[in-house]
Amino acid sequence: MNASTKKNRAPLILITCAAIGTILLLYTTFFGKNANSSSTIEGMRTNEEAALEAFLEESKGVGEVHVRLCMDESGAVIGAAVLCSGGDDPIIEAQVVRLLSAALGLPTNKIQVSACGS
């Protein structure tokens, strides 16, 4: 190869590399982010549910607890469902609703409590 052929190929190689880089960047932006975001939100939800279960189990009369949170795409909690041993007692149910409302900043109508079957 002579020097003039190498000079003519340099811009072509540069443009090809730039095009490949742009395609990779766009792919990661549109496809990679959603997968990571979803798994991150799922991890956050699982951690928060476990923390709330431990918190509620410390409350008198609640007993064994299972918490399920509903989150939007940004990871904000928009609802909660609770199964607990004491959930069939209206006083315990109201107590759990008040605790979760305060802890999560949710209105009470976004929290549902029920007794778990043993």
NORZI-V884288 format. One record per pair of residues at least 24 apart in sequence whose C-alpha atoms are under 7 Angstrom apart, sorted by the first residue. I is the first residue (numbers start at 1). GAP is how many residues later the second one is. D is the distance in whole Angstrom. If there is no record, write none. Layout:
BEGIN
i: {I	I}
gap: {GAP	GAP}
d: {D	D}
END
This chain:
BEGIN
i: {41	45	61	61	62	62	79	79	80	80	80	81	81	81	82	82	82	83	83	83	83	84	84	84	85	85	86	87	87	87	88	88}
gap: {34	24	25	31	24	30	31	32	30	31	32	30	31	32	30	31	32	30	31	32	33	30	31	32	30	31	29	26	27	28	26	27}
d: {6	7	6	7	5	6	5	6	6	5	6	6	5	6	6	5	6	6	5	5	5	6	5	5	5	5	6	6	5	4	6	5}
END
